[in-house]
Amino acid sequence: MEIRLKKKRIMTFAQIIFFIALSVWFVYPLQKNGVIYFGDDMEFHVNRILELVSNLKRGNVYPYIYTYTFDKIGYPLGMFYPWITLLPFALFSVIVKNTVTGIYVGFAFYTFLTLVFMYTCVRKMNKSKFQANIAAVLYAFCTYRTIDAFSRFALGEFLGMVFLPLCLYGMYAILFGNKNDWPFLGFGMSFTLLSHVLSTFIFILSLFSIFIIFIWFVENKYSTFISLFKSSILAILSSAIFLFPFLEQETFQKFSRPAPMDITSTANHMDQIVSASLRNSVLRSTSGTVYGIGIILLIVIIIGIVFFEKFDLTSKVIYLLGIISFVITSTIFPWNLFRNTPVSVIQFPMRILVLTSVFLSYSGSDIVDIMLNSINSMNGRKLFKVSMILLILIPWFSSISQLKKDSQSNFEVYSGSLKEYRYGTAWNLDQYTPKKSVPFYEEIEHHLTIINGKKEKVISIYSRPNELIYKNLKIKSGEKVDLPIAVYKNLHVYQDNKELNMINSKRNTVAFRANSNKSVIVKYVPSTIDRLGFFLTVITWVCSLVIIIYKRVVKGN
C-alpha cells in the first residue's frame, strides 16, 4: 500500500514537471527576445497590468478607478473590466522587476492552469491518463488559444479559456456525472466572470443551450436542478468582489454598449475559416480578422468521421458539439436573426471558436487513445505517445516562428514602456464613459477644466491608488470648478482635508464650489456594497479552501 502510494505521488510529481515544462515552452520562443509582440489589444491590456503594478507597489490590490495609466482620467476599469485574474501578471512583474518578463511568466502560469484543468476534467470523465494528457496539450497549444494570447493579445478571452473546461465538466457532472462535482461549474463560471464579462455571456448561452437540450435525458431532474442552483449561488458569491461594484455602477446611470458591431458583417465565410485553419496561421490578418482552429483540430474533424462509431455516447455528443460550434462561427449560421438581440453583444462570431477548441481537443484525445489501444508492442506504444505530443507541438512552433517574423507583429513591440498617445481612442477611453459625458469625452481626455465658465487645461495631476490630485488649478474660494473626470458612484471630492459637496455639471463631470486655492483630491471610496462583495468573495474562497484541505488531508478523499 505504501509503495503504491509513493508511486502515485511520483507519477503526480512527474505530471506537474511535464506541465511546467510545456508552460515554459509556450512562452519561451517569444520571451527570449525580451519584447511583447504587437497584438490587437496590446496597449489596452498592458496598461491594465501597469496600473495593477503601480497599485501593488503601494499596497493596494483593488483599483476601482485607474489613476496611473489611461491618461489619468479616472478610468473606471476596475469596476467594468474584471481584474482579479490579471493580478498574477502584475505580481510577477513586481517580483521579477520587469514588466515584459512578468507578462510572459503570467502567460506560462495560466498555461499551466489550463493544462491542469483540462487534464483533471478529462480524468474525471473516467478517461486514461494518456488521453487526459493529449486533451490537455491539444487544448493548451490549440491555434485559437495561441491567437488569443499573442496575435490578438485578448487577455480577457484568453483567461476565459483557462476556466472553460471547468464550466463544461461542471455542467456534464450535474447532468450525467457525479453531481457532487457541482462546484466545478460554480468556480469555473465565477473565475470566467472575474476574467471577461463577454466570455461569461458566451459560456452562459452555451451552457444554457446544452442544459435545455439534455435535461430531458436526465433521470433525477430534481437533484440536477438542486446542483445547478448551488453552483449558481457559489458562482455569485465567488465573483461578488467584481459583480457587486459592477452592478452598482450599472444601476447608477446609463452607459453605452462598448464597441457595438453588426454581428452579420463580422461573421466570416466558411471557406475563409477553413483556409486559415489549413495554413495553421496565427498571424494578424490584413484583410479582416479571419482566424481558424488550426490544422490539427481540422484533421480531428475529418478523422473523427472515421472513428465516430468507436466513440462512446458522450464522445459522440462532444464531437458533434465541436462541429456544430465550428459551423456556427461562419456565415452558414443565420446571424442576421440575432442582429438586434442581446446575442449581438459578442461582436465577433469567431469568439465561439473557444468552444470548438475545447470540444475538438477532447475528441482528438479520443481518437489518439483508440489508436493507442490498437498497438500491442510496449515500445511501439511509447513511440506512439511521444510522436503524438510532437505532432501537436511542432506545427504550433512553426506558427509561432512565422508570428515572430511577421511585419505586423513587429509593428510596435512592447519593451517595457509605452509611448504616450495624443488621443485616448487608442486605448478605447470612450468606453465605460457615462452616456451623459460621452459628448464631452475629448475635453475629459485632454484634461480641460472649467473654472467659472472658462476652460483651462490641467497640467499637474498626481496619482495615488484610487485618487487623483489636481494641483495648481488657479482657483479661488467660492468659484465653481468642473474637473475633467466623469461622475461615478462613490466618487468624493476633498480640499483642505474637507469633503466638498458635488454640484450639477453639464458635462456630467465632478463639479464643486472651491473653499480655497489649495489642491483638490478626487477619490473613490468603496461603498457598503463594494465592501460586502469583497467580504463575500474572500469568505467563499477561504471556506472552500478549508473544505478542500479537510477532505484531502483529514478524510483522504
C-alpha positions in Angstrom: 0.0 0.0 0.0 2.8 2.4 1.0 4.8 1.6 -2.2 1.7 2.1 -4.3 1.0 5.5 -2.7 4.6 6.5 -3.2 4.5 5.5 -6.8 1.3 7.5 -7.2 3.0 10.6 -5.7 5.9 10.2 -8.1 3.6 10.0 -11.0 1.8 13.1 -9.8 5.1 15.0 -9.4 6.2 13.8 -12.9 2.9 15.1 -14.3 3.4 18.5 -12.7 7.0 18.8 -14.1 5.7 17.8 -17.5 3.1 20.6 -17.4 5.6 23.1 -16.1 8.0 22.3 -19.0 5.2 22.7 -21.5 4.1 26.0 -19.9 7.6 27.4 -20.3 7.8 26.1 -23.8 4.6 28.0 -24.6 6.2 31.4 -24.0 10.0 30.8 -24.5 10.1 31.3 -28.3 8.7 34.8 -27.9 10.1 35.7 -24.4 13.7 35.1 -25.3 13.7 38.2 -27.4 12.7 40.4 -24.5 9.7 42.1 -26.1 5.9 41.6 -26.3 5.0 41.4 -29.9 2.2 43.6 -31.1 -1.3 42.3 -30.7 -4.7 43.9 -31.4 -5.4 44.8 -27.7 -1.8 45.0 -26.5 -1.8 48.7 -25.4 -5.1 48.3 -23.6 -4.1 45.2 -21.5 -0.5 46.2 -20.9 -1.8 49.5 -19.4 -4.2 47.5 -17.2 -1.2 45.5 -16.0 0.9 48.6 -15.4 -2.0 50.1 -13.4 -2.1 47.0 -11.2 1.7 47.1 -10.8 1.6 50.7 -9.6 -1.1 49.8 -7.1 0.6 46.7 -5.8 3.8 48.7 -5.2 1.7 51.0 -3.0 -0.1 48.2 -1.1 -3.4 48.3 -2.9 -5.0 45.3 -4.7 -8.2 46.8 -5.9 -8.0 49.8 -8.2 -11.6 50.8 -8.7 -10.6 53.7 -10.9 -7.3 53.8 -12.9 -5.3 56.8 -11.9 -1.7 55.9 -13.1 -2.5 54.9 -16.6 -5.0 55.7 -19.4 -4.2 59.4 -19.4 -5.1 59.8 -15.7 -8.8 60.5 -16.4 -10.0 58.3 -13.5 -10.9 55.5 -15.9 -13.4 53.1 -14.1 -11.9 49.9 -15.5 -11.7 48.3 -12.1 -15.5 48.3 -11.9 -16.3 47.4 -15.5 -13.5 45.1 -16.6 -12.6 42.2 -14.4 -9.1 42.5 -12.8 -8.7 39.6 -10.3 -7.2 37.1 -12.8 -4.9 39.8 -14.2 -3.2 40.2 -10.8 -0.7 37.4 -11.4 0.7 39.3 -14.5 1.2 42.3 -12.3 2.5 40.3 -9.3 5.1 38.5 -11.4 6.1 41.9 -13.0 6.8 43.2 -9.5 8.6 40.1 -8.4 11.0 39.9 -11.4 11.1 43.8 -11.7 10.4 43.6 -15.4 7.0 44.0 -16.9 7.8 42.1 -20.2 9.2 39.1 -18.3 6.3 39.3 -15.8 3.7 39.2 -18.5 5.3 36.1 -20.1 5.5 34.4 -16.7 1.8 35.2 -16.4 1.1 33.5 -19.7 3.1 30.5 -18.6 1.3 30.4 -15.3 -2.1 30.3 -16.9 -0.9 27.8 -19.5 0.0 25.6 -16.6 -3.5 26.0 -15.1 -5.1 25.3 -18.5 -3.2 22.0 -18.7 -4.1 21.0 -15.2 -7.8 21.9 -15.5 -8.2 20.1 -18.9 -6.3 17.1 -17.6 -8.3 16.9 -14.4 -11.7 17.3 -16.1 -10.9 14.6 -18.7 -9.7 12.2 -16.0 -12.9 12.8 -14.0 -14.8 11.6 -17.1 -13.0 8.2 -16.5 -10.6 8.6 -19.3 -7.0 7.3 -19.2 -4.0 9.5 -18.1 -2.6 9.4 -21.6 -5.9 10.6 -23.1 -6.1 13.3 -20.5 -2.6 14.4 -21.4 -3.3 14.6 -25.1 -6.5 16.5 -24.5 -4.7 19.0 -22.2 -1.8 19.5 -24.7 -4.2 19.8 -27.7 -6.2 22.5 -25.9 -3.3 24.4 -24.4 -1.5 24.6 -27.7 -4.5 25.0 -30.0 -4.4 27.7 -32.6 -7.2 29.8 -31.4 -5.8 30.0 -27.8 -2.4 31.0 -29.2 -4.2 33.7 -31.3 -5.9 35.0 -28.2 -2.7 35.1 -26.3 -0.3 36.7 -28.8 -2.0 37.7 -32.1 -5.0 39.4 -30.6 -3.5 39.8 -27.1 -7.1 39.4 -25.9 -6.2 38.7 -22.3 -9.9 38.6 -21.2 -10.9 35.9 -23.6 -7.5 34.1 -23.1 -8.2 33.9 -19.4 -11.8 32.8 -20.0 -10.4 29.8 -22.0 -8.4 28.8 -18.9 -11.7 28.1 -16.9 -13.9 26.9 -19.8 -13.0 23.2 -19.1 -14.2 23.6 -15.5 -17.5 25.1 -16.7 -18.2 22.3 -19.3 -17.2 19.5 -17.0 -19.3 21.0 -14.2 -22.4 21.0 -16.4 -21.6 17.4 -17.5 -21.3 16.3 -13.9 -24.6 18.0 -12.9 -26.4 16.4 -15.8 -24.9 12.9 -16.2 -21.9 12.5 -13.9 -21.0 12.9 -10.3 -23.4 15.6 -9.1 -21.1 16.3 -6.1 -18.8 17.9 -8.6 -21.2 20.9 -9.0 -18.5 23.3 -7.6 -16.6 22.9 -10.8 -19.4 24.8 -12.6 -19.7 27.4 -9.8 -16.0 28.2 -9.6 -15.5 27.8 -13.4 -18.2 30.4 -14.1 -17.1 32.8 -11.3 -13.5 32.9 -12.4 -14.6 33.3 -16.0 -16.6 36.4 -14.8 -13.5 37.5 -12.9 -11.7 37.4 -16.3 -14.0 38.5 -19.0 -17.7 39.6 -18.9 -18.2 38.8 -22.6 -16.8 35.3 -22.3 -19.1 34.7 -19.3 -22.1 35.7 -21.5 -21.0 33.3 -24.3 -20.4 30.5 -21.8 -23.8 31.0 -20.2 -25.6 31.0 -23.5 -23.7 27.8 -24.5 -24.3 26.0 -21.2 -28.0 27.0 -21.1 -28.4 25.6 -24.6 -26.7 22.4 -23.6 -28.8 22.2 -20.4 -32.1 22.7 -22.3 -31.2 20.0 -24.9 -30.0 17.3 -22.5 -32.2 17.9 -19.3 -34.9 15.7 -20.9 -32.5 12.7 -20.9 -31.7 13.1 -17.1 -33.4 10.7 -14.8 -33.2 12.5 -11.5 -34.1 16.0 -12.6 -34.8 17.3 -9.0 -31.2 16.7 -7.8 -29.9 18.1 -11.1 -31.8 21.4 -10.5 -30.6 21.5 -6.9 -26.9 21.1 -8.0 -27.4 23.7 -10.7 -28.9 26.1 -8.1 -26.0 25.5 -5.7 -23.4 26.1 -8.4 -25.2 29.3 -9.3 -25.1 30.6 -5.7 -21.4 29.7 -5.5 -20.6 31.5 -8.7 -22.3 34.7 -7.5 -20.6 34.6 -4.1 -17.2 33.8 -5.6 -17.4 36.7 -8.1 -19.1 39.2 -5.8 -15.9 41.1 -5.4 -16.3 42.3 -9.0 -20.0 41.7 -9.6 -21.4 43.9 -6.8 -19.4 47.1 -7.8 -20.2 46.4 -11.4 -23.9 46.2 -10.8 -23.8 49.2 -8.5 -22.3 51.4 -11.2 -24.6 50.0 -14.0 -27.7 50.8 -12.0 -26.4 54.3 -11.0 -26.5 55.8 -14.5 -26.7 54.8 -18.2 -23.7 53.6 -20.2 -23.3 53.0 -23.9 -22.6 49.4 -25.0 -18.8 49.0 -25.5 -17.7 48.7 -29.2 -21.1 47.9 -30.8 -20.8 46.0 -34.1 -23.0 44.4 -36.7 -22.6 40.8 -36.0 -23.7 39.8 -39.5 -20.8 41.7 -41.0 -18.2 40.3 -38.6 -19.1 36.6 -39.4 -16.6 35.0 -41.8 -17.3 32.7 -44.7 -16.6 29.0 -44.0 -14.0 28.8 -46.8 -12.1 31.6 -45.2 -12.1 29.9 -41.8 -11.1 26.5 -43.3 -8.3 28.2 -45.3 -6.9 29.9 -42.2 -7.0 26.6 -40.4 -5.2 24.8 -43.2 -2.5 27.4 -43.1 -2.3 26.9 -39.4 -1.9 30.6 -39.3 -1.8 32.7 -36.1 -0.9 35.9 -37.9 -2.9 39.1 -37.6 -4.8 39.3 -40.9 -4.6 42.4 -43.1 -8.0 41.7 -44.8 -10.1 41.4 -41.7 -9.6 39.2 -38.7 -10.2 35.7 -40.2 -8.9 33.2 -37.7 -9.3 29.4 -37.7 -8.8 26.4 -35.4 -5.6 25.2 -36.9 -4.6 22.2 -39.0 -4.5 19.7 -36.1 -8.1 20.3 -35.0 -9.2 20.4 -38.6 -7.7 17.0 -39.0 -9.6 15.9 -35.9 -12.9 16.8 -37.6 -12.0 14.8 -40.7 -10.6 11.7 -38.9 -13.4 11.9 -36.4 -15.8 10.8 -39.1 -13.9 7.5 -39.5 -13.7 6.9 -35.7 -17.2 8.1 -34.9 -18.7 4.7 -34.4 -15.9 3.7 -32.0 -16.7 6.7 -29.7 -18.9 6.2 -26.6 -22.1 8.2 -26.4 -20.5 11.1 -24.5 -17.7 11.3 -27.0 -20.1 11.3 -29.9 -22.0 14.2 -28.4 -18.8 16.2 -27.7 -17.6 15.6 -31.3 -20.9 16.8 -32.7 -20.8 19.8 -30.5 -17.4 20.6 -31.8 -18.5 20.5 -35.4 -21.7 22.5 -34.7 -19.9 25.2 -32.8 -17.4 25.4 -35.7 -20.1 25.8 -38.3 -21.9 28.4 -36.1 -18.9 30.8 -36.3 -19.4 31.1 -40.0 -21.9 32.8 -42.3 -23.6 29.5 -42.7 -25.4 30.3 -39.4 -28.2 32.9 -39.8 -26.6 35.6 -37.7 -28.9 38.2 -39.2 -31.7 36.8 -37.0 -29.7 37.9 -33.9 -28.6 41.4 -35.2 -30.8 43.4 -32.8 -30.8 40.9 -29.9 -28.6 40.6 -26.8 -26.6 37.9 -28.6 -25.1 40.6 -30.9 -23.1 41.8 -27.9 -20.5 39.1 -28.6 -19.3 41.3 -31.6 -17.4 38.5 -33.4 -18.9 35.0 -34.1 -15.3 33.8 -34.1 -15.3 34.0 -30.3 -17.3 30.8 -30.3 -14.1 29.0 -31.5 -13.1 28.8 -27.9 -15.9 26.2 -27.5 -14.8 24.5 -30.8 -11.3 24.2 -29.5 -12.1 22.6 -26.2 -14.6 20.1 -27.8 -12.3 19.1 -30.6 -9.3 18.8 -28.2 -11.3 16.2 -26.3 -12.3 14.4 -29.5 -8.7 14.4 -30.7 -7.7 12.7 -27.5 -10.4 10.1 -28.0 -9.1 9.3 -31.5 -5.5 9.1 -30.3 -6.5 6.9 -27.4 -8.3 4.5 -29.7 -5.3 4.3 -32.0 -3.0 3.6 -29.0 -5.1 0.7 -27.9 -4.7 -0.9 -31.2 -0.9 -1.1 -30.7 0.3 -4.2 -28.8 4.0 -3.6 -28.6 5.2 -1.8 -25.5 8.0 0.0 -27.4 5.5 0.8 -30.1 3.1 2.4 -27.6 5.9 4.5 -26.1 7.0 5.7 -29.5 3.4 6.5 -30.5 2.8 8.6 -27.3 5.9 10.7 -27.9 5.0 11.0 -31.6 1.6 12.3 -30.8 2.9 15.0 -28.4 5.4 16.1 -31.1 2.7 16.1 -33.7 0.9 18.8 -31.7 3.9 20.9 -30.7 5.8 21.0 -34.0 3.1 22.7 -36.0 2.5 25.1 -33.1 6.2 26.0 -33.0 6.1 26.6 -36.8 3.2 29.0 -36.4 5.0 30.9 -33.6 8.1 31.2 -35.7 6.0 32.8 -38.5 4.4 35.2 -36.0 7.8 36.4 -34.9 8.9 37.2 -38.5 5.6 38.9 -39.4 5.9 42.6 -40.0 2.5 43.3 -38.3 3.7 41.6 -35.1 6.9 43.7 -35.2 4.9 46.9 -36.0 5.0 48.1 -32.4 6.6 45.8 -29.8 6.4 46.5 -26.1 9.8 46.5 -24.5 9.0 47.9 -21.1 7.2 51.2 -21.6 4.5 52.5 -23.9 4.7 55.8 -25.8 2.1 58.4 -25.0 -0.9 58.6 -27.2 -2.3 62.0 -28.1 -5.8 60.7 -28.4 -7.4 58.3 -25.9 -9.3 56.3 -28.5 -6.1 54.3 -28.9 -7.0 52.8 -25.6 -10.8 52.9 -26.0 -11.2 55.5 -23.3 -14.6 56.5 -24.6 -15.8 53.1 -23.5 -17.3 52.8 -20.0 -17.8 56.6 -20.0 -21.4 57.6 -18.9 -23.8 58.4 -21.7 -24.2 62.0 -20.4 -20.4 62.5 -20.5 -19.7 61.0 -24.0 -20.3 64.2 -25.9 -17.6 65.9 -23.8 -15.2 62.9 -23.9 -12.4 64.8 -25.8 -12.5 67.6 -23.2 -12.2 65.0 -20.4 -9.4 63.1 -22.2 -7.5 66.4 -22.8 -7.9 67.4 -19.1 -9.9 70.6 -19.8 -11.1 72.0 -16.5 -13.9 74.6 -16.4 -13.4 77.4 -13.8 -16.2 79.9 -13.6 -17.1 79.1 -17.2 -13.6 79.4 -18.6 -11.8 76.3 -19.9 -8.2 75.6 -18.8 -6.0 72.6 -19.3 -4.8 70.9 -16.1 -1.1 70.3 -16.2 -0.3 69.0 -12.7 -2.2 65.8 -12.0 -0.7 63.4 -9.4 -1.8 59.8 -8.8 -2.4 57.6 -5.8 -4.4 54.4 -5.7 -8.0 55.3 -6.4 -7.1 59.0 -6.1 -6.3 61.9 -8.4 -4.7 65.1 -7.0 -5.2 68.2 -9.1 -2.6 70.9 -8.3 -2.0 74.5 -9.5 -5.6 74.9 -10.6 -5.6 78.7 -10.2 -8.9 78.7 -8.3 -10.3 80.9 -5.6 -12.7 80.3 -2.8 -16.3 80.3 -4.0 -15.5 79.6 -7.6 -17.3 76.8 -9.5 -14.9 74.2 -10.6 -15.7 71.5 -13.2 -12.9 68.8 -13.3 -12.2 66.5 -16.3 -13.3 63.3 -14.7 -16.7 61.8 -15.3 -19.1 61.2 -12.4 -19.3 57.7 -11.0 -21.0 56.5 -7.8 -18.8 56.7 -4.7 -16.5 59.4 -6.0 -15.8 62.1 -3.4 -14.1 65.5 -3.6 -11.8 66.9 -0.9 -10.0 70.2 -0.4 -8.1 71.2 2.7 -8.9 67.8 4.2 -12.6 68.6 4.0 -15.1 66.9 1.8 -16.9 69.2 -0.7 -20.5 68.8 -2.0 -20.6 68.0 -5.7 -22.9 70.1 -7.8 -24.5 69.5 -11.2 -22.4 69.7 -14.3 -23.5 69.9 -17.9 -20.7 67.5 -18.8 -21.7 65.1 -16.0 -18.2 65.5 -14.5 -17.1 66.2 -11.0 -18.0 69.8 -10.1 -18.0 71.7 -6.8 -17.5 75.1 -5.2 -14.0 75.6 -4.1 -13.3 76.6 -0.5 -9.7 77.8 -1.1 -7.0 77.9 -3.7 -5.4 74.6 -2.5 -5.1 71.3 -4.4 -8.2 69.2 -5.0 -8.4 65.4 -4.4 -10.9 63.2 -6.2 -11.1 59.9 -4.5 -13.1 56.7 -5.0 -14.4 55.5 -1.6 -15.7 51.9 -1.6 -19.4 51.7 -0.6 -21.0 49.2 1.7 -22.0 47.2 -1.4 -18.4 47.2 -2.6 -17.1 46.0 0.8 -19.8 43.4 1.1 -18.8 42.0 -2.3 -15.2 41.9 -1.3 -16.0 40.2 2.0 -18.3 37.6 0.5 -15.8 36.5 -2.1 -12.9 36.3 0.3 -15.0 34.3 2.8 -16.2 32.0 0.0 -12.6 31.3 -1.2 -11.3 30.8 2.3 -14.1 28.4 3.3 -13.8 26.5 0.1 -10.0 26.1 0.5 -10.5 24.9 4.1 -13.1 22.3 2.9 -10.8 21.1 0.2 -7.8 20.7 2.5 -10.0 19.0 5.1 -11.3 16.4 2.6 -7.9 15.8 1.2 -5.8 15.7 4.4 -8.2 14.5 7.1 -10.6 12.3 5.1 -8.1 11.4 2.4 -10.6 11.9 -0.5 
